[in-house]
Amino acid sequence: MKFYFKLITLSLLISVFSCDNEPLTDFDLTNPPQNNGGTNPSGEVSIVGTWKMTAWNVPEGQDINQDGITSNNLLDEMDCYNNETILFNSNNTAVSTSTSYADIELNLVVGTTNEFDYSITCVPEIETTDLTWTQTGNIVTTTALGASTNLTLNSNELSFLIPEGFTVVSDDSSTTVIQDLTIVYTKQ
C-alpha cells in the first residue's frame, strides 16, 4: 500500500471576509504607530519574513519511523519536509519553496487489522511557487494558481487544516487510514 503526499502549494478554500467600517477616533495621522522588532502595533508578529514548516499534526499519533514512539507531528517521524519555507515579502507577494516529498509505503502487519509497517523514501526536489497574500486580523490569505488558502496566525505560527489530508488506502482497498492534517509554519 502506498501513500504519496506532495505539498506543492497552499491551496484549499476561497473565503470571503467582511467587516464593518467604524470611524477612527483619537488617531493622529501625523504620528502613526511604529513597527518595532518585527511586530505590528498590536504586538502581533509581522507576517513579512521567512516561515518554515515545523509540523504536520494529525489527531491520532503514528509511529511511521517504527522507533516505538508515536507522534501527532508526522514530521517527527520522518526526515522529509525539513526545509519547506514560505518567504512573505512586504509587497504582498510570497514564494513557497519545497525541497522534498515523501514516498510512504504502508503494509498491514500480518495477523493484525490496525498495525502497519512503514517504509519512507524522501524524494529531493526544488520547487517554488509564487504566491500573493493579504492579511485581515489573524487570517492570512495566500493565493496561487487561482486558488486561495486561509492560514491562521497565532503568535509566531501560521497554520491551516487539510481535511482528510493524511489518507492511505491499500492497493486492494481493504484498509484505509484517514486523518485530518494541520500544517504549521513557524516564523524564523
Secondary structure, 3 states (H helix, E strand, C coil): CEEEECCCCCCCCCCCCCCCCCCCCCCCCCCCCCCCCCECCCCCECCCEEEEEEEEEEEEEECCCCCCCCEEEHHHHCCCCCCCEEEECCCCEEEEEEEEEEEEEEEECCCCCCCEEEEEEEEEEEEEEEEEEEEECCEEEEEECCEEEEEEEECCEEEEEEEEEEEEECCCCCCEEEEEEEEEEEEC
